[in-house]
């Protein structure tokens, strides 16, 4: 059993590591259904019982629905998102489609996937709150919101969490979002915890990504920028080896050092990857180790992902 933390001031206890379903949905290259289901069930067996998916994650909702048969549903805190279109009708239709795909009658955490100024947040929140009152949603959250957007949302109704990108390379939320979440009592669910695989430490300069892998179109994974990031990752890997852990474990545990973080979402494409990640939940750092990591971070190349 993994350690657990409360999801914000008013949410339930959830494990400190959760399973992000973007990779098994095929966003980073095809994954066979049998392997995907085995990976999901390995995550549950390792205690990663918070499963996070989205309307936009290809067929991952239906895949999770199939994986949760045979008694697995009772072990899961199920999170998903409405993606892209946030009008009342869009949300109602997306929510019903997610419930059907997942094979459930209630979603534990339903989230707006992003801020879209085309859709008034007042309309979006009204639709979500109505669905919550109807018993289709237990808790509400948002994803990829900044502090000002979070404040505007909270003025309309209670949410328990925000899911934003956060990792050793991408630290934008440290400037304002984390402190806002502390004041507002919001749980933080970092996504992209391994920086789309950069922090897995498995790539070499010149690696070519398959056309069905989103990274094939990202600047960060091309040419000189890719090589510069890999050089930084190599220094982190040396530190992880000296500590007696893997780079993946170090990257996940580094996020968990922050009290604002409730549950780190980590993707995997095989049961072996999940089992290695689960170790991070019990990894701690000394103040000296954290200071050394901070020193390494000053050498990080500052380039956009795309």
C-alpha positions in Angstrom: 0.0 0.0 0.0 1.4 3.4 -1.0 1.3 6.4 1.4 -1.8 8.5 1.1 -2.5 12.2 1.2 -5.7 14.2 1.3 -6.9 15.6 -2.1 -7.1 19.3 -1.1 -8.8 20.5 2.0 -12.1 18.8 1.4 -11.3 15.8 -0.8 -10.6 12.1 0.0 -7.4 10.4 0.8 -5.6 9.2 -2.4 -2.3 7.4 -3.0 0.8 9.7 -3.6 1.3 8.1 -7.0 -1.4 7.8 -9.6 -1.5 6.2 -13.1 -1.8 8.6 -16.0 -3.4 6.9 -19.0 -2.1 9.1 -21.9 0.7 6.6 -22.9 -1.5 3.5 -23.0 -4.0 5.5 -25.1 -1.3 5.6 -27.8 -0.2 9.2 -27.5 3.4 8.2 -27.3 3.3 5.3 -29.7 1.0 2.3 -30.0 0.5 -0.1 -27.1 -1.3 -3.4 -27.5 -4.5 -3.8 -25.6 -3.3 -6.9 -23.6 -0.2 -5.1 -22.5 -2.1 -1.9 -21.6 -4.6 -3.8 -19.5 -1.8 -5.8 -17.8 0.0 -2.4 -17.1 -3.2 -0.9 -15.6 -3.8 -3.9 -13.4 -0.1 -3.9 -12.3 -0.6 -0.3 -11.3 -3.5 -1.2 -9.1 -1.6 -4.1 -7.6 1.2 -1.7 -6.7 -1.1 0.7 -5.0 -1.5 3.3 -7.8 -5.2 3.2 -7.4 -5.9 6.7 -8.7 -6.4 6.3 -12.5 -6.4 9.5 -14.6 -7.6 9.7 -18.1 -9.5 12.1 -20.4 -11.9 12.5 -23.3 -8.9 13.4 -25.4 -6.8 10.4 -24.5 -7.8 8.4 -27.6 -9.5 5.1 -26.6 -8.1 5.0 -23.1 -11.4 5.5 -21.3 -12.9 2.4 -22.9 -9.7 0.6 -22.3 -9.8 1.4 -18.6 -13.4 0.3 -18.5 -12.5 -3.1 -19.8 -9.5 -3.3 -17.4 -11.8 -2.6 -14.4 -14.0 -5.6 -15.0 -13.8 -8.6 -12.7 -13.9 -6.6 -9.4 -11.3 -4.0 -10.0 -13.6 -1.0 -9.9 -14.0 -1.0 -6.2 -10.2 -0.5 -5.8 -10.0 2.6 -8.0 -10.3 6.4 -7.6 -11.3 7.2 -11.1 -10.5 10.6 -12.7 -11.2 11.8 -16.1 -11.6 15.1 -18.0 -13.8 16.9 -20.6 -11.4 18.1 -23.3 -11.5 21.1 -25.6 -15.2 22.2 -25.7 -16.7 23.4 -22.4 -20.2 24.6 -23.2 -23.0 23.1 -21.1 -24.1 20.7 -23.9 -20.5 19.8 -24.6 -19.9 18.9 -21.0 -23.1 17.0 -20.6 -22.5 14.9 -23.7 -18.8 14.3 -22.8 -19.6 13.3 -19.3 -22.3 10.8 -20.4 -19.9 9.3 -23.0 -17.2 8.9 -20.3 -19.5 7.2 -18.0 -20.5 4.7 -20.7 -16.9 4.1 -21.8 -15.7 3.6 -18.3 -18.6 1.4 -17.4 -19.5 3.4 -14.2 -22.4 5.5 -13.0 -20.3 8.0 -11.2 -16.8 9.5 -11.7 -14.7 10.3 -8.6 -13.0 13.3 -10.0 -14.2 15.1 -13.2 -12.0 17.9 -14.5 -11.9 20.7 -17.1 -8.9 19.7 -19.2 -7.8 23.3 -19.9 -8.8 26.9 -19.8 -10.6 27.9 -23.1 -11.7 31.6 -23.3 -14.2 30.7 -25.9 -16.4 29.1 -23.2 -17.4 31.2 -20.2 -16.2 29.5 -17.0 -19.5 30.5 -15.5 -21.3 28.2 -17.9 -18.8 25.4 -17.5 -19.0 25.4 -13.8 -22.8 25.6 -13.7 -22.9 22.4 -15.9 -20.4 20.6 -13.7 -22.1 21.6 -10.5 -25.5 20.4 -11.9 -23.9 17.1 -12.8 -22.4 16.8 -9.3 -25.8 17.4 -7.7 -27.3 14.8 -10.0 -24.8 12.2 -8.6 -22.7 11.7 -11.8 -19.6 13.3 -10.3 -18.2 13.1 -6.7 -15.5 15.8 -6.9 -14.6 18.6 -9.4 -11.2 19.6 -10.5 -9.4 21.5 -13.3 -6.2 21.0 -15.3 -3.7 23.5 -16.9 -5.1 26.5 -15.1 -3.0 29.4 -13.8 -3.5 31.1 -10.4 -5.9 33.8 -11.8 -8.0 31.2 -13.6 -8.2 29.1 -10.4 -9.4 32.1 -8.4 -12.1 32.9 -11.0 -13.2 29.2 -10.9 -13.3 29.0 -7.1 -15.5 32.1 -7.0 -18.2 30.0 -8.8 -18.1 26.7 -6.9 -15.9 24.3 -5.0 -13.1 22.3 -6.8 -10.7 20.1 -4.9 -7.7 19.9 -7.3 -5.7 21.2 -10.2 -3.7 19.1 -12.5 -0.8 20.9 -14.2 2.5 20.0 -15.8 5.3 19.8 -13.2 8.7 18.0 -13.3 12.4 18.6 -12.8 12.5 20.4 -16.1 9.2 22.2 -16.2 8.8 24.2 -13.0 6.5 27.0 -14.0 3.8 26.3 -11.4 6.3 27.0 -8.6 6.0 30.7 -9.2 2.3 31.2 -8.3 0.2 28.1 -8.6 1.6 26.0 -5.7 1.3 28.8 -3.2 -2.2 29.6 -4.4 -3.2 26.0 -4.0 -1.9 26.0 -0.4 -4.0 29.1 0.4 -7.1 27.8 -1.4 -6.9 24.3 -0.1 -6.5 22.7 -3.5 -4.7 19.4 -4.1 -2.0 19.4 -6.8 -1.8 16.5 -9.3 1.4 17.0 -11.4 1.2 15.5 -14.9 4.1 15.0 -17.3 6.1 14.0 -14.2 8.8 12.4 -16.4 8.8 15.2 -19.0 7.4 13.0 -21.7 10.0 10.4 -21.0 13.1 12.6 -20.9 13.5 11.8 -17.2 13.4 8.1 -17.9 17.0 8.4 -19.0 16.7 5.9 -21.8 17.4 8.1 -24.9 20.6 9.0 -26.8 21.1 12.0 -29.0 19.8 11.4 -32.5 17.0 9.1 -31.3 14.2 9.0 -33.9 10.6 8.9 -32.6 8.0 7.0 -34.6 5.4 9.1 -36.5 2.6 8.0 -34.1 4.6 9.3 -31.1 3.7 12.9 -30.2 7.4 13.6 -29.4 8.3 13.4 -33.0 6.8 16.9 -33.4 8.3 18.5 -30.2 11.3 20.8 -30.5 12.6 19.5 -27.2 13.1 16.1 -28.7 15.0 17.2 -31.8 18.6 18.1 -32.7 20.7 20.3 -30.5 17.9 21.0 -27.9 17.4 17.3 -27.4 21.2 16.7 -26.9 21.4 19.6 -24.4 18.5 18.1 -22.4 20.0 14.7 -22.5 23.3 16.1 -21.1 21.4 17.5 -18.2 19.6 14.2 -17.7 22.9 12.3 -17.6 24.1 14.4 -14.7 20.8 13.7 -12.8 21.3 10.0 -13.6 24.7 10.0 -12.1 23.3 11.5 -8.9 20.5 8.9 -8.8 23.0 6.1 -9.2 25.0 7.5 -6.3 21.9 7.6 -4.2 21.0 4.0 -5.1 17.8 4.7 -7.0 16.8 5.0 -10.7 16.4 8.4 -12.4 12.6 7.7 -12.7 12.4 7.1 -8.9 14.4 10.3 -8.2 12.2 12.4 -10.5 8.9 11.2 -8.9 10.2 11.5 -5.3 11.5 15.0 -6.0 7.9 16.1 -6.8 6.6 14.4 -3.7 9.0 16.5 -1.5 6.5 19.4 -1.9 3.7 19.4 0.7 1.4 21.0 -1.9 1.6 17.9 -4.1 -1.1 15.3 -3.4 -0.6 12.7 -6.0 2.0 12.5 -8.8 0.6 11.1 -12.1 3.0 8.9 -13.9 2.4 7.1 -17.2 3.8 3.6 -18.0 3.7 1.3 -20.9 4.5 -2.0 -19.2 4.0 -3.7 -15.8 7.8 -3.5 -15.2 7.8 0.2 -15.5 5.0 0.6 -13.0 6.7 -1.6 -10.4 9.9 0.5 -10.7 7.9 3.7 -10.3 6.1 2.6 -7.2 9.4 2.5 -5.2 9.5 6.3 -5.4 6.7 6.7 -2.9 9.0 5.8 0.0 12.1 7.6 -1.3 13.3 10.7 0.7 16.1 13.3 0.4 18.4 14.9 2.8 18.7 18.7 2.8 22.2 18.2 1.3 20.8 16.1 -1.5 18.1 18.6 -2.4 20.7 21.4 -2.4 22.8 19.4 -4.9 19.8 18.8 -7.1 19.1 22.5 -7.1 22.7 23.1 -8.2 22.2 20.7 -11.1 19.0 22.5 -12.1 20.8 25.8 -12.6 22.5 24.1 -15.6 19.2 23.1 -17.2 18.7 24.4 -20.8 15.6 26.7 -20.9 13.8 25.8 -24.1 10.1 25.2 -24.8 8.7 21.7 -25.2 7.1 22.4 -28.6 
